[in-house]
Amino acid sequence: MSSDEAKRHRRASNNGGGRDEAGPSDRGAGRGERDGPGAPPPGFGRGAGDRGGRGGGRGRGGGGRGEGRGARRNRFEEDFDMVVSRPSTDGQVMSTGKFQTYTSNGQFLRGGPPPDWCIYHYRVDFKPDETDTRIKKRLFRPHALNLGANIFDGSSLYTTQRISPDPMQLYSAQENTEEKIELTVRLVGELGPTDIMYLQLFNILVRKCLEGMKLEEMGRHFYDRHKAIRIEAHKLELWPGYITTMRNHEHSILLGVEITHKVLRLDSCLEVMNNIRRRCNDESRIKNEIVGSIVMTIYNRKTYRVDDIEWSTTPTSTFDMKGKPTSFIDYFKTRYNLTIRDHQQPLLVSRPKKRDLHRGQTGPILLIPELCQMTGLTDEMRANNQLMKALATHLHTDPSARVTKLNEFMHRLKTVPAIVDELRRWGLKFRDRLTELDGHVIPNENILFGEGKFEVPNDRYDWNRAFRDKPMYSSIPLRQWVVICPGSAAWCVDKMVNSMQRVSRPLNFAIANPANLHRIGSDRPNDYAKAIDDVMNQYKKNLQMLFVILPRQKLMIVGFDVYHCGKRKGSSCGAMVATTASSQAKYFSTVSYHASRDDLSEKVGADFTKCLHAYQKVNDELPDRIIMYRDGVGEGQLKYVYETELRNIRDAIKGVYKSAGREDTPPKFTFIVVTKRLNTRIFGLQQGNRPVNPPPGTVVDDVITYPERYT
């Protein structure tokens, strides 16, 4: 297999594994009901052992330890979510300021992988062919213990030891039919630190460790239901949880751990529906409230998005289970010993996601409202100040409590026998403490003013007020100065001078009226140069200041973000706003809906074209400078934005400027990605090693930073 084929195969294999949901499809049984006892019920999440295929998918490749930043950057740039925006500094860090030691919510892999450590990628083929990922994993499971540490996602096998012979034939039997199945294991290649699957495997391993800690997976993160916090007054329950990511940082692979919480409501979907029905008995109101929300089933604690309500189907309806019509009432009584009390309630519909379709799950998943618990907060709840205050007491954690929780997490990770054995099989081990790193605090300088006065910045480093009411340290009266401006701007000069004099008076800075207002007929550079020469020749050495008012720059500022519509299935709304006036106070906006809930909108090029045309319509010309701010880019998406969205925007600029006859004078374009959701935490240490927030002016430029960009 060629290297290109291997890369394509690796990308294809990422679609396997993950969440195995099964349930009655239309009126028949879901996939999980066809193979013997113990198969998943309607709406069931994953069975044990079927989670290995889900990759963390957020990291970049690991790098050689001790390498220079530039060397690692060159190796990573080709294969990872990496956009190089920082020049190589050859490991240079800041040397000024007060030296301090900090800790961070990152954990080193102790020693990293062993020097001879390697991951081998194999493809596993089944004969006769099998498409069901869960069945493939069950067929492979008896052979897994003989192949060393490994992860199998249904198509690809990743292991730390080379398998011999290559290819290898293995044999398993179907549970019900005893049909003999041949498994052929073929080597695809070795994974190096720069391969995209390298850190994904680390993330998969971490997720297996979290499962071993008996944490519940909800969405992307894991939560501890055994430490749930009940807020009875508001009928809420908080599940503490953890956000984990394995990423390559400046020198090592780090496991980042952050504290998070999941808000669950104690009322069921049926209670919410009945409350609405008692008020207005309007099905459309019920649908607006329920559809789009995330619910959790009480029998297996899996979460689903409600896409519709099937009013004509009730718990008395039947589906085919192993060739026998079975009602939902009987199923849940037999399988979970749960009694459904309301036999007339309609069923909720959760349509399969893209990853479910890849596994062959085509029919909808039907859920019982009585057995579903609401999650999240409604807008009405968010407007309740008392409720939000009660939540804040648990959600806002001080540094000391946060570090305590992080240490408890690592203690559990390192003491559960099954997890210790799993990490030992892979040859990996975490350190016993949080990551220690060096930082600097920029010195807190006193600001000196006139008359012996000075300002000490407060703990927020805010000294704006001092510059408004304290005299300048020294000043020379401004008496002889000239203003040069276009004729169209002359009307505002008097107002500007009055403002300058008013502001400077408390500062003991005397400003006289300008000696002359020199108007020019146009904003051409040659006219400005001639005006400056004329003024300098007229006043010679007697001029203190030449104040030149330049024409407003032909600048367009653009902002773009994506809103995920919870009530509209498969719909995300991309909004783009652009300035159309030189004052930056008039705007054009455009909105487009996207079939995918992906932040990375493919329609950004078309929206950008609309913004350029709007600017051109208002100003009769195109901008010379464009600055764009892009929000909502998650981890692992930066390279896609750089290679796809940015390409579409450049194509839009090129097309519009070519049509306007400005193909040879394109605008200067700046693209800024705004990232607000950062999970990295830095803790300072007081006497007695008590964790505190670092003071303002703290600079950390090593260990937890990224080698390819400023962070």
N, C-alpha and C positions, 0 to 999 in steps of 0.2 A: 504494500500500500504506500502510495506517495505521501509526502508531507502534507500536500494540499488536501488529499483525501482524508488523511488522519485528522486534520483540523476540521473538515466538514463533518466527519463522524463524531468528533467531540462535541461540536455544536448541536448535532442531532440528538446525542445522548443526553443533553441537558434537559430534554423535554420529558424524560422518564421519571418515574418515582414520584415522591411527594405525597400529596393528599389523596387517599383512596376513599372517595365517598360513594356509597351505593344506596340505592333505594328503589321503590316502585317506579318504574318508568312508564308513564301513561297509566295503563291499568295492569301492567305486568310487573314481575319482580325485577329489581335492579340487578346489576352484575353480581353483586355480592351474595345473591340468594341461590345461585345455581350450583354451588359446590358444597354439598354436605352440611352437617350441623356446625353451628358456631359461626356461620357467615354473617356479615354485617347486616344490621336492620336498616329500614328506611331512614335516610338521613344520617347514617353512621359515618363517623370520620375515618380514622385509620386503624388498621389492626396492628398489633405489636409486631415489630420487626419489618414493617413495610415503609419505613420512613427514610431509608438510606439514600433514596434518589434525590432528595431535595437539597440542592446546593445552597450554601450561603450566598454565593454569587456576588459579594460586595467588595471583596478585597482585590488588591493588586498582587502581583507575584511577590514571593519572598525574594530577598536580595542577599548576596553574600555578605557576611558580617565583616566589618572592618574595611570594606571597600570605600573609596571616596564617593562623595555624592554624585559627582559627574559620571563616574564609571557605572554606578548602579542605574542612573537615569538613562544612559544610553542603552542599557540592556533591557530596561522595562518599557521604554517608549513605544516599542512596536506592538506589544501584545496586550497592554493593559488599559484600564480606564485612566489614561494618563495624558494630560495636556501640560507640556512643560511651559511654565510661565516664570521660572526663576533661573537665572544664570548660575552656572557652577561656581561655588564658593570654596571648593576644595576643603570643606570641613571647617572653615573659619566661623567662629561664633563671636557674639558680643563680649567685649572685655571691660566695658565701663559700667559704672553703677555698683551698688552694694551687692555683694555675692551672697546668695541664700540657697538653701536646699529645700526642695519641694517634693511632694508626692503627687501621683496622678492615678486615675482609675484605670490604669493599664497594667497588664501582667505579662512579664517576660516568659517566653518558653525557656526554661532553664537550659542554657547551653544550646538551645535550638535543636534541630534535628542532628543526629550524629553525622560526622564528616562523610561517611560512606552511605548515608541514607538516600534512598531513591524510591520513587513511586513508579510502578509499571502500570501501563494502561493496556487492558485486554478487551477484546470484543467477544461477547458470548452469543452464539447463534443456537437456535432451537430447531430440532427436526423431529416431527413435523412442526411447522411454524406456529408460534403462540404470540398473540398480541396483547394479552392481559398482563400488565406489569406485576400485579400481585401474584398471579399464578406463576410467572417466571421466577419471582423471588422465592416462592415456596419450593419450586423444583430445584433451585440452586442451593437452598439453605443447607441440606445435608452434607454438601461438599465444602461449605465455607470454612469449617474449623480446620480443614487439612491444607488450607492455602494461606496460612499466616494472617496477619492483620489485613483486612480488606473491606471494601465498600462496594456493593453491587446495586446499581440503580435500575436494573431490568434490561439494560442493553450493554453497558460498559462496566467492567470490573477494574477496580484500582486496588493494588496490593503492594506491600513493601518487599515482597520476595519474588524472584523470577520463577515462573512456573515451567516445569520440565516434565514431559516433552512439550514442544511447541510445534503445531497445535496439540491440544490435549482433548481427548474425548471422555466425557462423563455421562452417566446414565441415571435417570430418575424415572419414577412412575407416577402417573396421575392418581390422585387419591381415590376417585370413585371407579374409574374404568380400568385401573392398573395398566393402562397403555404405556408402553416403554417410550421414553423421550430421550433423544440424544442431544447432549449439550457439547458444543465445540468451542473451546477457548483459544483464541488467537491473539498474539501480541500485536498491538498497534504501535507502541513506542514507549519511551521513557519520558516522564514529566520532569522538567527542570524547574528551578525557581521562577523562571520567566514565563512558564506556561500558565494560561488563564485558569486551568483547573487546579493548580497547585494550592492556592489559598482557599479555593472553594472546598477542597477536601478537608482542610483544617476546620472550616466553618461547619461542615457536615459532622465532623467528629465532635465539635463543641456541642452541637445540637443533640447528639446522642448522649453526651454527658449530662445535659440538662434533663433529658428524659429519664436518665438513670437517677437523677435527684428527685424524681416524682413530681416534676413541675408540669403544669398543663400548658400546652401550646394553644394560643389564641391569636390568630393573625400571624404576624411575623415574630412575635416575642413569646416568652414563657413566663407563667405566673404561678404563684404558690397559693393554692386554694386553702391549704391547711392553716395559713396565717391570715385569712380573710378578716377584714375590719368591717363590722356592721355599723351602719348609721341608721338606727331604727327610726329616728324622728323624721327622716326623709325617705325611708324605704330604699336605702342604697347599701351596696356592699362593695368594698374596695379590695381588690386582689393585688398584693405587691408582686412585682415581677422584675425582669432583667432584660436589658437590651445588650446583646453581645455581638461583637464583630472581631474577626481576626484580620489584621492588616499589616502590611510591611511599612515600618516607620524608618526613621533616620538610620538606625544601625541594626535593628532586630525586628522580628515578628512579634507583635503585641496583641494580646487579647484585651480588648476594651470592654468594660462592664459598666453599665449605667443603670440606676434605679428608675423604675417606671411603675405605673399603677393602671389597673383596668377597672373601670367603673361599671358595676352591674346593678341593675334594678331588681328589686325583690318581687315586683309584680310580673305575672306571666303575660304573654301576648293575648291570651283569652280575656284576662281581666281588663286590659287596655281596650280591647274590642267591645266588651260588654259595657264599660263606662261610657264610651262614645255612643253606643246604641241606646243607652238609657237617656242620654241627653237629646239626641236628635234622630236616632235610628236611620242614619244615612250611610249607605255602603260606600259612597265616594269619600266621605270623611274618614271612615275606617281605613280605606285603601291609602289615602294620603298620609295617614299617621303611621301605618305599618310598612307599606312597600318602601324599599330603600333602606330600611333599618337592618342592623346586625343583631341576630338572636343567638342564644346558646341553648342547646338541648340539655335538659336536666339528666338524661339517662347516660350520656357519654361525654358531656361537656365539650362538644364541638360547636364551632360558630358557623353560621350561614347567613348569607345576605338574602333577604326576602325580596323576590322579584315580582310576585303576583299573589293573588288570593283566588283559589279555586272554590267558588261559592257552591257549586253543584256537588262537590265531593266532601264526604263526611267520614268520621271514624268507622262508620258501619260499612263503608265501601270496601270492596275486596280487590286484591291483586293476586297474581299467580305466583305461588311460592312452591317450587319443586313440583309443578304440575297440579297443585291443589289450590283452589280459591281460598284465600285467607283474608279476614277483615283486619283492619288496623287495631281494633279493640282486642281481638284474640292474639294478634302478633305481640303487642306490647305486654299483655298479661303473661303470655308464655315465656317470652324472652327476658323481660325485665321485672316481671311481677308488678307492673304498673297498671292501675285501674283508671281508665279514661271515663270521667264522670259525665261530661257533656257530649252526648252522641250526635248533636245537631251542629256542632261547630264546623265551619268551613276549614279546609286545609290550606296551609301556606305553601307556596311554590318557590323553590330555589333552583335556578337554572344552572347547568354545569358551566364551570369556567373553562378557559382555554386549555389549561393543563389537564382538566378532566376529559375534554374532548380528545386530547392526544392519547389518553388511555382507553378510549372507547366508550366512555360514559356519555351517552347522547340524550337520554331522557331526563326529565326534571326530577328533582328530589322533593318529595312531599313531606311536610312537617306538621305535627299536631300543635296548634296554638297553646293548648293547655300544658304541653310538655316543653314549651319554649320560654326562656327567660329573656327579657329585654336587656339590652346593653347600651351604654352611652347615655349622654344627657340631651334632653330636648332643649329647644330655645327658651321655652318657659322655665325650665329648671335653671338654665344659665342666668336668667334674669332675676332669680331668687337670691338675694344677697345673703340671707341666713344660710341657705344651702351651700353656696360657694364658700362662705366663711368656714363652715363645718368641714368641707373638703380640704380647704387650705391648711388646716391644722395637721393633716396627714400627708398632703402632697408636697408641701414646702419643707424640705429637710435641711437642717443646718449641717455644716461640714463634719462635725464630730459624729452625729448620728449617721450620716451618709457613709463615712469611712467604716464605722462599726458594721453596717449592713454589708458593705463590700467585703470586709474581712470574714464575716459569717458565711458569705457566699463561697469564698475561696476555701474556707475550712470544710464546708460540705463537699465541695468539688474534690478535695484531696483526701477525704476520709471514707467516702462510700466505696466499699470493696469492689463493686462491679466497675466503677469508673476508674479506680486505680489500676485494675487489671487491664482495662481497655487501653488506657494511656500507656501502660507498660508494653503492651503488645505492639504499639506503634513506636515505641522508643522515645516517648515524649514525657515531659514533666514540667509543671509550672513552679515558679518560685513561691516562697512562703509569704511574701509581703508585696505591697503595692510598689509600683515602679518609683524609684527614686531618681531625681534629676536635678540639675543645677540651673539656677536662674539668676537674674539680676533685677534689682529694683532701681529704676532711674532716680537719681538723687532728688530730694524734695528741696528745690531752691526757693529762697525768699525772693520776692519781687520788690525791688527798691523803687520808691517814688520820691518826689520832691519834698522839701521841708522835713526831711528826716523820717518820713513815713515809709512803711513797708507792709507787704501783704504776705501772709503765710497761707498757702493753698489749703483748703479744707480736705477732709478725707475723700471727697469726690473729685478733687483737683479742679474745682470750679472757682475761677477768679475773674469772671466776666464783670461783676459789679465793681470790683476795684478799679477797673480801667475807665469807669464812667464818672467816678466821684473823687479820685485822688489825683493830685497834681503830678505832672510829668517830672521825671528826675532832673532833666534840664531841657530847656527849649530856647529857640531863637525866634523872635517875632517875625512873622512872614508879612513883609510889607511890599516888596516889589515882585510881582508875579503876573504872568500873562496866561490867558486861556485861548487855546486854538481849538476850534470846533467847526463841523459842517454847519452851513446856514440853517439846515432843518433842525438842528439841536440847540440853537442859540436861545430858544425860548425857556429852556430849563436851567440855564446857567445861574440866573439870580437865585432861584430856589435852592440850587446846590450850594452856592456860596453862603446863603443864610443858614443852611443846615450845618455846614462846616463850622461857622462861627459860633453857633449855639452849642455844639458838642465840644468845641475846644475850650470854651470859657471856663468850665470847672477844672480843666487840666492845666490852667495857667499858660495856655498857648494862644498868643494873640495872632489873629488872622485879619489882615486888612482886605478891603475890596481889591479885586484884580486891577492892575494898571491899565489893562487893555483887553478887549475881547476881539480876537482876530478870527473873522469868519472866512471860510473857504467855500468855493462854489460847488465842489463835488467831493466824493470820498476816494478819489483815485490816489494811489501812493505818491505819484509825482506832485500832486497839489499839496499834500501834506509836507513833503520834503521842501518845497519852495516856501511854504508858509513858515516853517521852522527856521530856514535860512534868513528870511526877511526879519523875523522877530529878533533873532540873535544879532543880526547886523544893526538893528535899531537900538537895542538896549546894551549891547556889548557886554561888559563885565558887571553891569549894575543889576542884572536879573538874578533873583534868588531861585525861582522855580518856573519852569515852563510846563503848564498843565495842558495835555493834549487829550481831547475827547475823541476816541476812535469810533467809527461806525459800528453798530451792533453786528456781531458775528452771525453769519447765516448758519445757525446751529439748530439741529433738531434732536431732541432728547426723547428716547423711546423706552417704554416699560412694558414688560410682558410677563404674564403669570397664567396659571391654569387652575381652575376651580373644579373640583370633582363634585358632580351633582349626585347627592345620595338618593334622591327621590326619582331620578330618571335613569333607568337601566342603561348601562353602557354609554353614558354620556358625560363628557368632560367639556367644560366651557373655557376656551382660551380667549383672554382679553388682552388687547394691545392698545396702548395710549401713546400718542406722539404730540409734541408741541408743534404749533404751526405759526407762532409769532416770535419775533426776536426778543420780546419781553418774557418769553417762556410762561405766559399766563393764559394762553389760549390753546385749546387742545382739540385733537381729533381722536376718536376711539372707534374700535371695531371689535366685534365679538364673533367667534365661530365655534360651532359645536363639533365634537369629535366622537367618532364611533367607539374609540378605545378610551379607557381611563388612564392611558399613559400620559405622563407629564410632557413627554417630548413630542410636541405637536408637529405634524407634518404640514400643517397649513400655515405655518409661520411665514413662509415666503410670500404667499398670497396676501396675508394681512399686512406685511411690511410694504408691499407694493401699493396697497391702498393708502398707507400713511404717507408715502412719498408723493403720490398724486394729490393728496389733500394739502400737503405743504406747498406743492407747486401751484395749486389752484388759488391759495390765499396770497402767495408772494410773487407769483408769475416767474418763479425761478426755483431751482432745487437747492437744498442746503449744501454748504461746503464742508460741514463737519457734522457727524452723526455719532451720538453716544447712546448705547442701548444697555439697559439693565434687564437681566434675565433672572427671574426668581423661580423657585420650585424645582430645582435640579437636585435629585437625590443622589446618594452614593451609588457609584457604578454607572451613572448616566452621563458624566461629564464628557467622556470621549465621544459618545453618540451625539451630544449637543454640538461639540466642536466639529465633528465630521459631517453631520447631517443638517442640523438646523442652520449652522453658520454657512454651510455651502448654499442652502436655499436662499438665505438672506443675501449673500454675495451675488448669486444669480439674479435676484430681484433688483439689486442696485445696478448691476451691469445692464440689465434690460431696460430699466427706466431711463438711465443716463444716456444710453445709446439712442433711445427714441428722442431724447431732448437735444441730441447733438453734442453731448458732453462725454463722449466715450473716452476722450483723451484727458479729461480733467475730472476723474472720479473723486468723491468726497473722502476725507479722512474718517475712518470708522473705528470706533472703540466698542468692544463687547465685554460687558462686565457681568459675571455670574455672582449673584447674591446668595450666600449660604447663611441661614440663621439657625438651623437646627444642628447644633454641635453637641456631641455626647462626651467629648473630652472634658474632664474636670481636673483642676489643679488645686492642691491644698497646701497652704503654708503651715508651718509648725511653730506653735508658741512654746514657752517653757513647759517642760513635762511632756513634750511631743503631742500636745493637744492640737488637732487639726483646726485650721481657721481658713477663711477666705484670704487669698493673697491680696496685698495692698495695691492700690492704683500705681501704675508705673512699672508693674512686674513684666519682665520680658523673658520668655522661654523660647530659645531658638535651637534646641537640640533634643535628641532622644525621642520625643513624641511628635516631632514635626515630620513632614513628608519630604522626601529628597527631591521632588520635581517641581514643587510649587510653594508659594508663600502660604502659611497657615497661622 
